[in-house]
Amino acid sequence: MARAVSTRTKVGYTIAAWIVALVIFFPILYTIITSLKTEQEAISGFNLIPSFTLSSFEAVQTQNNYWKPFTNSVILAVGSTILALIVAIPAAWAMAFSPTKHTKDILMWMLSTKMMPAVAVLVPIYLIFLRTGLMDTRIGLTVMLMLINLPIVVWMLYTYFREIPGEILEAARMDGATLKDEILYVLTPMAVPGIASTMLLNVILAWNEAFWTIQLTTTNAAPLSAFIASFSSPQGLFWAKLSAASVMAIAPILIMGWFSQKQLVRGLTFGAVK
């Protein structure tokens, strides 16, 4: 029997949720407001009423071509996600259905790599990219983004695969399914919600990655994170243009997140309730 909740409690929770949401969303909202101001208005102080001018967006597009870094961001995010899934699905399958005594140690080691500061390995990674000709290339950055997000992808898929009954896979083997058939035609379709949410999360992480995309690119493979950084100059910060560039960079991922939020929540809660 469900616990009865009073109307006052519901209203209190609703107000608290709206306050938390507003606090979280306010930086994005103020960035949008600032992008609709002139430079003089942007540096004049805190003001929530813009002049609704698009001059900053026009200046951003005139100074730098938006579509090239946008294309690079799409290629890097989608490419790194596909590579990560190709590697992570078999790895998560092996850890979930054929574990060894070292499986948990490997999972913890993979997760521990995310705790290491990225700057700690900047010099060796930079030299490797420089000497192998991968500097400022889409291929090199795609592989790099795949590697830095791979532990999270493996962990999420491992969690989803653990919720799938092993008896189903055993039945597929008895029917003559090969390992390839088992993964492609039995396991993967059953874990579609988990795989989809993992894919969406990896796209978001790759899209928002700034440290490696700025350090390992200059012009050819520079994504939108480098596009934003280009508006920080020795002459100072142009807040209106910087905000306009930020809005143009985050708009695609915000739109994608808005339309896929139901699928993302469904996948993240996959197997959580029995």
C-alpha positions as a Markdown table, in Angstrom:
| # | Residue | x | y | z |
|---|---|---|---|---|
| 1 | Met | 0.0 | 0.0 | 0.0 |
| 2 | Ala | 1.4 | 3.4 | -1.0 |
| 3 | Arg | 2.2 | 5.8 | 1.8 |
| 4 | Ala | -0.2 | 8.8 | 1.9 |
| 5 | Val | 1.4 | 12.2 | 1.3 |
| 6 | Ser | -0.3 | 15.4 | 2.3 |
| 7 | Thr | -0.9 | 18.2 | -0.2 |
| 8 | Arg | 1.4 | 20.5 | 1.9 |
| 9 | Thr | 4.2 | 18.0 | 1.6 |
| 10 | Lys | 3.7 | 17.7 | -2.2 |
| 11 | Val | 3.7 | 21.5 | -2.6 |
| 12 | Gly | 6.9 | 21.8 | -0.5 |
| 13 | Tyr | 8.7 | 19.1 | -2.5 |
| 14 | Thr | 7.6 | 20.8 | -5.7 |
| 15 | Ile | 8.8 | 24.2 | -4.7 |
| 16 | Ala | 12.1 | 22.7 | -3.5 |
| 17 | Ala | 12.6 | 20.9 | -6.8 |
| 18 | Trp | 11.9 | 24.1 | -8.8 |
| 19 | Ile | 14.4 | 26.0 | -6.7 |
| 20 | Val | 17.1 | 23.4 | -7.2 |
| 21 | Ala | 16.4 | 23.2 | -10.9 |
| 22 | Leu | 16.6 | 27.0 | -11.2 |
| 23 | Val | 19.9 | 27.1 | -9.3 |
| 24 | Ile | 21.3 | 24.5 | -11.7 |
| 25 | Phe | 19.9 | 26.0 | -14.8 |
| 26 | Phe | 20.6 | 29.7 | -14.0 |
| 27 | Pro | 24.2 | 29.7 | -15.3 |
| 28 | Ile | 23.0 | 28.5 | -18.7 |
| 29 | Leu | 20.1 | 31.0 | -18.6 |
| 30 | Tyr | 22.4 | 33.9 | -17.8 |
| 31 | Thr | 24.7 | 32.9 | -20.6 |
| 32 | Ile | 21.8 | 33.0 | -23.0 |
| 33 | Ile | 20.8 | 36.4 | -21.7 |
| 34 | Thr | 24.4 | 37.8 | -22.0 |
| 35 | Ser | 24.6 | 36.5 | -25.5 |
| 36 | Leu | 21.7 | 38.8 | -26.4 |
| 37 | Lys | 23.4 | 41.9 | -25.1 |
| 38 | Thr | 26.0 | 44.3 | -26.6 |
| 39 | Glu | 29.6 | 44.2 | -25.3 |
| 40 | Gln | 28.9 | 47.4 | -23.4 |
| 41 | Glu | 25.9 | 45.9 | -21.7 |
| 42 | Ala | 27.7 | 42.7 | -20.9 |
| 43 | Ile | 30.5 | 44.3 | -19.0 |
| 44 | Ser | 28.3 | 46.9 | -17.3 |
| 45 | Gly | 27.3 | 44.6 | -14.5 |
| 46 | Phe | 24.6 | 42.0 | -13.5 |
| 47 | Asn | 21.4 | 42.6 | -15.5 |
| 48 | Leu | 18.7 | 40.1 | -16.4 |
| 49 | Ile | 17.1 | 42.3 | -19.1 |
| 50 | Pro | 19.0 | 42.1 | -22.4 |
| 51 | Ser | 18.6 | 44.3 | -25.4 |
| 52 | Phe | 17.8 | 41.3 | -27.6 |
| 53 | Thr | 20.4 | 42.0 | -30.2 |
| 54 | Leu | 21.9 | 39.3 | -32.4 |
| 55 | Ser | 25.1 | 41.3 | -33.1 |
| 56 | Ser | 27.2 | 39.0 | -30.9 |
| 57 | Phe | 26.1 | 35.9 | -32.9 |
| 58 | Glu | 26.8 | 37.7 | -36.2 |
| 59 | Ala | 30.2 | 38.8 | -34.9 |
| 60 | Val | 31.0 | 35.2 | -33.8 |
| 61 | Gln | 30.0 | 33.8 | -37.2 |
| 62 | Thr | 32.0 | 36.4 | -39.0 |
| 63 | Gln | 35.2 | 35.9 | -36.9 |
| 64 | Asn | 35.1 | 32.1 | -37.0 |
| 65 | Asn | 33.3 | 29.6 | -39.1 |
| 66 | Tyr | 30.9 | 27.9 | -36.8 |
| 67 | Trp | 30.1 | 24.9 | -39.0 |
| 68 | Lys | 33.6 | 23.5 | -39.2 |
| 69 | Pro | 34.0 | 23.0 | -35.4 |
| 70 | Phe | 30.3 | 21.9 | -35.3 |
| 71 | Thr | 31.1 | 19.2 | -37.8 |
| 72 | Asn | 34.2 | 18.2 | -36.0 |
| 73 | Ser | 32.2 | 17.9 | -32.7 |
| 74 | Val | 29.6 | 15.7 | -34.4 |
| 75 | Ile | 32.3 | 13.4 | -35.9 |
| 76 | Leu | 34.3 | 13.2 | -32.7 |
| 77 | Ala | 31.3 | 12.5 | -30.4 |
| 78 | Val | 29.6 | 10.0 | -32.7 |
| 79 | Gly | 32.9 | 8.3 | -33.8 |
| 80 | Ser | 34.2 | 7.9 | -30.3 |
| 81 | Thr | 30.9 | 6.5 | -29.1 |
| 82 | Ile | 30.8 | 3.9 | -31.9 |
| 83 | Leu | 34.3 | 2.9 | -31.1 |
| 84 | Ala | 33.6 | 2.7 | -27.4 |
| 85 | Leu | 30.6 | 0.5 | -27.9 |
| 86 | Ile | 32.5 | -1.8 | -30.3 |
| 87 | Val | 35.1 | -2.4 | -27.6 |
| 88 | Ala | 32.9 | -2.2 | -24.5 |
| 89 | Ile | 30.1 | -4.6 | -25.5 |
| 90 | Pro | 32.3 | -7.7 | -25.8 |
| 91 | Ala | 34.3 | -6.6 | -22.7 |
| 92 | Ala | 31.2 | -6.1 | -20.6 |
| 93 | Trp | 29.8 | -9.4 | -21.9 |
| 94 | Ala | 32.9 | -11.3 | -20.8 |
| 95 | Met | 32.9 | -9.7 | -17.4 |
| 96 | Ala | 29.2 | -10.2 | -16.8 |
| 97 | Phe | 28.8 | -13.8 | -18.1 |
| 98 | Ser | 32.3 | -15.2 | -17.9 |
| 99 | Pro | 33.9 | -13.6 | -14.9 |
| 100 | Thr | 37.2 | -14.6 | -13.4 |
| 101 | Lys | 38.7 | -14.0 | -10.0 |
| 102 | His | 40.3 | -10.8 | -11.4 |
| 103 | Thr | 37.1 | -9.3 | -12.9 |
| 104 | Lys | 36.3 | -7.0 | -10.0 |
| 105 | Asp | 40.0 | -5.9 | -9.8 |
| 106 | Ile | 40.0 | -5.0 | -13.5 |
| 107 | Leu | 36.7 | -3.1 | -13.2 |
| 108 | Met | 38.1 | -1.1 | -10.2 |
| 109 | Trp | 41.3 | -0.5 | -12.0 |
| 110 | Met | 39.4 | 0.9 | -15.1 |
| 111 | Leu | 37.4 | 3.1 | -12.8 |
| 112 | Ser | 40.4 | 4.3 | -11.0 |
| 113 | Thr | 41.9 | 5.7 | -14.2 |
| 114 | Lys | 39.0 | 8.3 | -14.2 |
| 115 | Met | 40.3 | 9.5 | -10.8 |
| 116 | Met | 43.7 | 10.5 | -12.2 |
| 117 | Pro | 44.1 | 14.2 | -13.2 |
| 118 | Ala | 44.3 | 14.5 | -17.0 |
| 119 | Val | 47.2 | 16.9 | -16.7 |
| 120 | Ala | 49.3 | 14.2 | -15.1 |
| 121 | Val | 49.5 | 12.4 | -18.5 |
| 122 | Leu | 49.4 | 15.4 | -20.7 |
| 123 | Val | 53.1 | 15.4 | -21.6 |
| 124 | Pro | 53.4 | 11.7 | -22.7 |
| 125 | Ile | 50.1 | 11.9 | -24.6 |
| 126 | Tyr | 51.2 | 15.1 | -26.3 |
| 127 | Leu | 54.5 | 13.6 | -27.3 |
| 128 | Ile | 52.8 | 10.4 | -28.6 |
| 129 | Phe | 50.4 | 12.4 | -30.7 |
| 130 | Leu | 53.2 | 14.7 | -32.0 |
| 131 | Arg | 55.6 | 11.8 | -33.0 |
| 132 | Thr | 52.9 | 9.7 | -34.6 |
| 133 | Gly | 51.4 | 12.5 | -36.7 |
| 134 | Leu | 48.0 | 12.4 | -34.8 |
| 135 | Met | 48.2 | 15.9 | -33.6 |
| 136 | Asp | 45.2 | 18.0 | -34.8 |
| 137 | Thr | 43.6 | 15.1 | -36.5 |
| 138 | Arg | 40.0 | 13.7 | -36.2 |
| 139 | Ile | 41.3 | 10.1 | -36.0 |
| 140 | Gly | 43.7 | 10.8 | -33.1 |
| 141 | Leu | 41.1 | 12.8 | -31.1 |
| 142 | Thr | 38.4 | 10.3 | -31.7 |
| 143 | Val | 40.5 | 7.5 | -30.3 |
| 144 | Met | 41.5 | 9.7 | -27.4 |
| 145 | Leu | 37.9 | 10.5 | -26.5 |
| 146 | Met | 37.0 | 6.9 | -26.8 |
| 147 | Leu | 39.8 | 5.9 | -24.4 |
| 148 | Ile | 39.0 | 8.4 | -21.7 |
| 149 | Asn | 35.3 | 7.5 | -21.7 |
| 150 | Leu | 35.7 | 3.8 | -22.1 |
| 151 | Pro | 35.8 | 2.9 | -18.4 |
| 152 | Ile | 32.4 | 4.5 | -17.9 |
| 153 | Val | 30.9 | 2.8 | -20.9 |
| 154 | Val | 32.2 | -0.6 | -19.8 |
| 155 | Trp | 30.9 | -0.1 | -16.2 |
| 156 | Met | 27.4 | 0.9 | -17.4 |
| 157 | Leu | 27.1 | -1.9 | -19.9 |
| 158 | Tyr | 28.4 | -4.4 | -17.3 |
| 159 | Thr | 25.7 | -3.3 | -14.9 |
| 160 | Tyr | 23.0 | -3.7 | -17.6 |
| 161 | Phe | 24.2 | -7.1 | -18.8 |
| 162 | Arg | 24.2 | -8.4 | -15.2 |
| 163 | Glu | 20.5 | -7.9 | -15.1 |
| 164 | Ile | 19.9 | -10.2 | -18.1 |
| 165 | Pro | 19.3 | -13.8 | -17.0 |
| 166 | Gly | 22.2 | -16.1 | -18.1 |
| 167 | Glu | 19.7 | -18.9 | -18.8 |
| 168 | Ile | 18.6 | -17.0 | -21.9 |
| 169 | Leu | 22.1 | -17.1 | -23.3 |
| 170 | Glu | 22.5 | -20.7 | -22.4 |
| 171 | Ala | 19.3 | -21.5 | -24.3 |
| 172 | Ala | 20.7 | -19.7 | -27.3 |
| 173 | Arg | 23.9 | -21.8 | -27.1 |
| 174 | Met | 21.8 | -25.0 | -27.0 |
| 175 | Asp | 20.1 | -23.8 | -30.1 |
| 176 | Gly | 23.4 | -23.6 | -31.9 |
| 177 | Ala | 24.1 | -19.9 | -31.5 |
| 178 | Thr | 27.8 | -18.9 | -31.9 |
| 179 | Leu | 29.5 | -16.3 | -29.7 |
| 180 | Lys | 28.9 | -13.7 | -32.4 |
| 181 | Asp | 25.2 | -14.6 | -32.7 |
| 182 | Glu | 24.8 | -14.6 | -28.9 |
| 183 | Ile | 26.2 | -11.1 | -28.6 |
| 184 | Leu | 24.6 | -9.6 | -31.7 |
| 185 | Tyr | 21.2 | -11.2 | -31.8 |
| 186 | Val | 20.4 | -12.2 | -28.2 |
| 187 | Leu | 22.3 | -10.0 | -25.8 |
| 188 | Thr | 22.3 | -6.7 | -27.6 |
| 189 | Pro | 18.6 | -6.5 | -28.4 |
| 190 | Met | 17.7 | -7.3 | -24.8 |
| 191 | Ala | 20.0 | -4.5 | -23.5 |
| 192 | Val | 18.9 | -1.8 | -26.0 |
| 193 | Pro | 17.6 | 0.6 | -23.3 |
| 194 | Gly | 21.0 | 0.3 | -21.4 |
| 195 | Ile | 23.0 | 0.6 | -24.6 |
| 196 | Ala | 21.0 | 3.6 | -25.8 |
| 197 | Ser | 21.5 | 5.5 | -22.5 |
| 198 | Thr | 25.2 | 4.6 | -22.5 |
| 199 | Met | 25.5 | 5.9 | -26.0 |
| 200 | Leu | 23.7 | 9.1 | -25.2 |
| 201 | Leu | 25.8 | 9.7 | -22.1 |
| 202 | Asn | 29.0 | 9.0 | -24.0 |
| 203 | Val | 28.0 | 11.5 | -26.8 |
| 204 | Ile | 27.4 | 14.2 | -24.1 |
| 205 | Leu | 30.7 | 13.5 | -22.4 |
| 206 | Ala | 32.6 | 13.6 | -25.7 |
| 207 | Trp | 30.8 | 16.7 | -26.8 |
| 208 | Asn | 31.6 | 18.5 | -23.6 |
| 209 | Glu | 35.3 | 17.4 | -23.3 |
| 210 | Ala | 37.4 | 20.5 | -23.3 |
| 211 | Phe | 40.9 | 19.7 | -21.9 |
| 212 | Trp | 42.1 | 17.2 | -24.5 |
| 213 | Thr | 40.3 | 18.8 | -27.4 |
| 214 | Ile | 42.0 | 22.1 | -26.7 |
| 215 | Gln | 45.4 | 20.6 | -26.0 |
| 216 | Leu | 45.6 | 18.2 | -29.0 |
| 217 | Thr | 44.1 | 20.4 | -31.7 |
| 218 | Thr | 44.7 | 23.7 | -33.4 |
| 219 | Thr | 42.5 | 24.3 | -36.4 |
| 220 | Asn | 41.8 | 21.2 | -38.5 |
| 221 | Ala | 40.1 | 19.0 | -35.9 |
| 222 | Ala | 39.2 | 21.7 | -33.4 |
| 223 | Pro | 35.6 | 21.1 | -32.1 |
| 224 | Leu | 33.2 | 23.6 | -30.4 |
| 225 | Ser | 35.1 | 23.6 | -27.1 |
| 226 | Ala | 38.1 | 25.0 | -28.9 |
| 227 | Phe | 35.7 | 27.3 | -30.8 |
| 228 | Ile | 34.6 | 28.8 | -27.4 |
| 229 | Ala | 38.2 | 29.1 | -26.2 |
| 230 | Ser | 39.2 | 31.1 | -29.3 |
| 231 | Phe | 37.2 | 34.1 | -28.0 |
| 232 | Ser | 39.5 | 34.5 | -25.0 |
| 233 | Ser | 42.2 | 36.8 | -26.3 |
| 234 | Pro | 45.1 | 38.8 | -24.8 |
| 235 | Gln | 43.1 | 41.9 | -25.3 |
| 236 | Gly | 40.6 | 40.6 | -22.7 |
| 237 | Leu | 37.3 | 38.6 | -22.5 |
| 238 | Phe | 34.5 | 39.7 | -24.8 |
| 239 | Trp | 31.6 | 38.5 | -22.6 |
| 240 | Ala | 28.8 | 38.9 | -25.1 |
| 241 | Lys | 30.7 | 37.1 | -27.9 |
| 242 | Leu | 32.0 | 34.5 | -25.5 |
| 243 | Ser | 28.4 | 33.9 | -24.3 |
| 244 | Ala | 27.1 | 33.7 | -27.9 |
| 245 | Ala | 29.8 | 31.2 | -28.8 |
| 246 | Ser | 28.9 | 29.1 | -25.7 |
| 247 | Val | 25.2 | 29.2 | -26.6 |
| 248 | Met | 26.0 | 28.1 | -30.2 |
| 249 | Ala | 28.1 | 25.3 | -28.8 |
| 250 | Ile | 25.8 | 23.9 | -26.2 |
| 251 | Ala | 22.5 | 24.3 | -28.1 |
| 252 | Pro | 22.8 | 21.1 | -30.1 |
| 253 | Ile | 23.5 | 18.9 | -27.1 |
| 254 | Leu | 20.8 | 20.6 | -25.0 |
| 255 | Ile | 18.2 | 20.0 | -27.8 |
| 256 | Met | 19.4 | 16.3 | -28.1 |
| 257 | Gly | 19.2 | 15.9 | -24.3 |
| 258 | Trp | 15.7 | 17.4 | -24.1 |
| 259 | Phe | 14.3 | 15.1 | -26.7 |
| 260 | Ser | 16.1 | 12.0 | -25.5 |
| 261 | Gln | 15.6 | 12.5 | -21.7 |
| 262 | Lys | 12.9 | 9.8 | -21.5 |
| 263 | Gln | 15.2 | 7.3 | -23.1 |
| 264 | Leu | 18.1 | 8.4 | -21.0 |
| 265 | Val | 16.2 | 8.0 | -17.7 |
| 266 | Arg | 14.8 | 4.7 | -18.8 |
| 267 | Gly | 18.2 | 3.4 | -19.6 |
| 268 | Leu | 19.9 | 4.7 | -16.4 |
| 269 | Thr | 17.2 | 3.1 | -14.3 |
| 270 | Phe | 17.2 | -0.2 | -16.3 |
| 271 | Gly | 17.1 | -3.1 | -13.9 |
| 272 | Ala | 17.0 | -0.8 | -10.8 |
| 273 | Val | 13.4 | -1.9 | -9.8 |
| 274 | Lys | 12.6 | -5.6 | -9.6 |
